[in-house]
Amino acid sequence: MTTRRLALLLLLAAVAGLAYVAFAPRRDTPPAPVPVPNGASADGVESTAPGAAAAAEGGRTTLDQGDLAPAEGLGFVRGRVVGPDGRGLREARVRLVPAGGFLALGMPRSALVEGMTACRPDGGFSLPLTDPDQPFTVGAVAPGYAPRRAPVEDPSRPVTVRLVPEVQVSGSVVDEAGAPVAEAEIRLTGPPQLDGLPDPAVSGPDGSFVLAAPGAGTYGLKVRSAAGADVFLEGIEVAEGMEPLRVVVRGSGGVIVRVSERGGGPIEGAEVELRSTSVALARDGSKRTRTDSAGVARILSVDPGSWILRVAAPGYAEVRRRHQQRSAGPEEIRVELAQPGTLEATVVDRSGLPVPGFQVLLQARDLQQRLQEAAGPRTTDPSGVARWSGLEAGSYFVIGGGEGWQMDLETTLGGGEGDLGEKKGGLGSSVVEVEVLPGQVVRAELVLRGHARVRAEVHDDSGPVVGAEVRLHRRGVASEHAVARGVTGQDGSVLLPPVRPDVYQSSVLLAEGRIQVAGPEIRIEGASRTVRIDLPAGEVVGTLAASDGPVAGARVEITGAGAPRSWAVTAADGSFRLPYLPEGELLLQARVDGFLPWKSRPLASDGRSRVDLGVVRLDRAATIAGRALGLPPESQQGFAFRLVELHDTQGRRVAVSALENGDRFRFDEVRPGSYTLVVTAAGRMYPGIPIQVSEGRNEVEIRPE
């Protein structure tokens, strides 16, 4: 870190009074010698000319220590989750969340808490940094506390995520007559940057609801129901012990929905939902209610415009229709429910062979009909069969999928009105029409006349490669979004699912996805073809060791923008191998908890030879956790910052930590050795206090004088 950058950070802390934590351990001390196996030299690699790479027998390339350098700020993001008092929170969980773009806005609780990792009992955490070039935040949550994010300003600095307790907001929704309103959607709103807002609550039969606010403060409330117009409340002061809220809904006009059995009488208790097709309006939820004993449901205050009506009842197929509200109403809609039907479609290629693992679509002929989620895209099973159940009776089109199908379908559907049969030509030649009947299983065959197949053969310098996953994807699109994929068999080949004519990029994944190799571009023009993919023969090998022996379980990977995906975990003897590397400049990094991160200097690969790093030494890291006692209270300092600086024996600033909870500080990833702690508080810099730092955790208490 430069002096200018550090000065800027300190200035920001002084002006804003932020408890900013910033440290950047120096790692410019040359690694000490380590015992080297197999006759390598004591500098960690086989002997070569200083600072240069040399070719050895069999194309083996070795590097001297001048080609290797410790990492700066790579490896793990470490920190702690604390409560308002600065103490670590038990049962806290964390995860890394990408920063920037829309993610700069607040994240709801349900989105933020996905895929979290448990912290240590003291709230500490260590998260592997998958992409050092990507800005991240650390999201955290704990029982009884609202989730929050804290920015990762520098991966080499500890991150403190401070959580605040959740506050319960309760209340009830009633109509003008004071009767409870059931199934109303209640949303809590706050500032755009606020994390942790809860998912909407749904009022119960007595109209009651409970929401967990992400801390005390000023909030808003949005209520949408079938009983009337939307209600918006602002300036609600949320605090512990607050009185329950009472929301009164008023309405008129709207829609009257009459639900009956096909060929029978009214259906009581059917769920009726009306949701706007406007993205802005739909964001605030839907209007929901249930039919009475006469099969009638009333939804009041429906604005003119386009809506989707959903009607569902146990034992009947769910019905979805587009409804155009043309006036304030009331307008009447009649819906007949019938037993659900089932459709089984067998998908075959042009030669009649079943196509497993292929995505197909289902679309009603009547474009006013909107399919329920259960009728979404399907992937064929090993026998090439796709199955839909719970379908409303009627005419459907089964459409062959593949890259570009969604755009093609949206273009064909146009405004979503009319008869799809009149627009069938826009669906391509891989389509079949099927009539679904109530309570019956209907079977059909879809022939993929508009698709072609690719057989991929994967080889390395020793012959066919078994168990390689081959993917086809659009150029410029990540392989995770492949339109076709398959795993090579004993002969090193795989017949991929059919794809539409186009130009595709191929990729090969090996070693359970740890290695990804870019294959050739493949042009599909209608006829099936065979493509051979030859894997590059470049590789990097080496051994990670500490002063007391090999380091097992470390993750070693290729990194940098545009670098191929390739990583490995060191074995019990510390060794690793990264095969199938293409020609180009490579950058390696190694990370494992308890050690300082390591990163290589640029390595040149010719795509054919081995680059041998020999033995690379990892130095153990130290952690300093301490307290600075006897300082003036924070209340007496105004905006003055309270910092602890870590200086090396040359008087150079190595790291800076703001005091947490008044007197606590912490430094992670510190190289063991002699240091001096310098405290600044209340505008005064205290004399330095020498300390000796050893490997592992170092607990210290200092009293500046």
HELIX and SHEET records of a PDB file:
HELIX    1   1 THR A    3  ALA A   16  1                                  14    
HELIX    2   2 GLU A   57  GLY A   59  5                                   3    
HELIX    3   3 GLN A   65  ASP A   67  5                                   3    
HELIX    4   4 GLY A  101  ALA A  104  5                                   4    
HELIX    5   5 ARG A  109  LEU A  112  1                                   4    
HELIX    6   6 VAL A  279  ALA A  282  1                                   4    
HELIX    7   7 GLU A  373  ALA A  375  5                                   3    
HELIX    8   8 TRP A  405  LEU A  413  1                                   9    
HELIX    9   9 LEU A  420  LEU A  427  5                                   8    
HELIX   10  10 SER A  479  HIS A  481  5                                   3    
HELIX   11  11 GLU A  634  GLN A  636  5                                   3    
SHEET    1   A 5 ALA A  22  PHE A  23  0                                        
SHEET    2   A 5 ARG A 653  ALA A 658 -1                                        
SHEET    3   A 5 LEU A 643  HIS A 647 -1                                        
SHEET    4   A 5 GLY A 673  ALA A 681 -1                                        
SHEET    5   A 5 ARG A 684  MET A 685 -1                                        
SHEET    1   B 5 ALA A  22  PHE A  23  0                                        
SHEET    2   B 5 ARG A 653  ALA A 658 -1                                        
SHEET    3   B 5 LEU A 643  HIS A 647 -1                                        
SHEET    4   B 5 GLY A 673  ALA A 681 -1                                        
SHEET    5   B 5 ILE A 689  VAL A 693 -1                                        
SHEET    1   C 5 ALA A  54  ALA A  55  0                                        
SHEET    2   C 5 ARG A  60  THR A  62 -1                                        
SHEET    3   C 5 ARG A 610  ARG A 617  1                                        
SHEET    4   C 5 GLY A 538  ALA A 546  1                                        
SHEET    5   C 5 GLY A 549  PRO A 550 -1                                        
SHEET    1   D 5 ALA A  54  ALA A  55  0                                        
SHEET    2   D 5 ARG A  60  THR A  62 -1                                        
SHEET    3   D 5 ARG A 610  ARG A 617  1                                        
SHEET    4   D 5 GLY A 538  ALA A 546  1                                        
SHEET    5   D 5 SER A 575  LEU A 581 -1                                        
SHEET    1   E 5 LEU A  68  PRO A  70  0                                        
SHEET    2   E 5 TRP A 598  SER A 600 -1                                        
SHEET    3   E 5 LEU A 588  ARG A 591 -1                                        
SHEET    4   E 5 ARG A 555  ILE A 558 -1                                        
SHEET    5   E 5 TRP A 567  VAL A 569 -1                                        
SHEET    1   F 3 GLY A 124  PRO A 128  0                                        
SHEET    2   F 3 PHE A  76  VAL A  82 -1                                        
SHEET    3   F 3 VAL A 159  ARG A 162  1                                        
SHEET    1   G 4 THR A 117  ALA A 118  0                                        
SHEET    2   G 4 ARG A  93  PRO A  98 -1                                        
SHEET    3   G 4 PHE A 136  VAL A 141 -1                                        
SHEET    4   G 4 ARG A 148  PRO A 151 -1                                        
SHEET    1   H 3 SER A 208  ALA A 213  0                                        
SHEET    2   H 3 VAL A 167  ASP A 175 -1                                        
SHEET    3   H 3 LEU A 245  VAL A 249  1                                        
SHEET    1   I 4 ALA A 201  VAL A 202  0                                        
SHEET    2   I 4 GLU A 185  THR A 189 -1                                        
SHEET    3   I 4 GLY A 217  SER A 225 -1                                        
SHEET    4   I 4 GLY A 228  VAL A 238 -1                                        
SHEET    1   J 3 VAL A 296  ILE A 299  0                                        
SHEET    2   J 3 VAL A 255  GLU A 261 -1                                        
SHEET    3   J 3 GLU A 331  LEU A 337  1                                        
SHEET    1   K 4 LYS A 287  ARG A 290  0                                        
SHEET    2   K 4 GLU A 271  SER A 276 -1                                        
SHEET    3   K 4 GLY A 305  ALA A 312 -1                                        
SHEET    4   K 4 VAL A 319  GLN A 325 -1                                        
SHEET    1   L 3 VAL A 385  LEU A 391  0                                        
SHEET    2   L 3 GLY A 341  VAL A 348 -1                                        
SHEET    3   L 3 VAL A 441  VAL A 447  1                                        
SHEET    1   M 4 ARG A 378  THR A 379  0                                        
SHEET    2   M 4 GLN A 359  ALA A 364 -1                                        
SHEET    3   M 4 GLY A 394  GLY A 400 -1                                        
SHEET    4   M 4 VAL A 431  VAL A 436 -1                                        
SHEET    1   N 3 GLY A 463  PRO A 464  0                                        
SHEET    2   N 3 VAL A 454  ASP A 460 -1                                        
SHEET    3   N 3 SER A 493  LEU A 495 -1                                        
SHEET    1   O 3 GLY A 463  PRO A 464  0                                        
SHEET    2   O 3 VAL A 454  ASP A 460 -1                                        
SHEET    3   O 3 ARG A 529  ASP A 534  1                                        
SHEET    1   P 4 ALA A 484  VAL A 487  0                                        
SHEET    2   P 4 GLU A 469  ARG A 474 -1                                        
SHEET    3   P 4 ASP A 502  LEU A 510 -1                                        
SHEET    4   P 4 ILE A 515  ILE A 524 -1                                        
SHEET    1   Q 2 GLU A 583  LEU A 586  0                                        
SHEET    2   Q 2 LEU A 603  ASP A 606 -1                                        
SHEET    1   R 3 ARG A 664  VAL A 670  0                                        
SHEET    2   R 3 ALA A 622  ALA A 628 -1                                        
SHEET    3   R 3 GLY A 696  ILE A 702  1                                        
END                                                                             
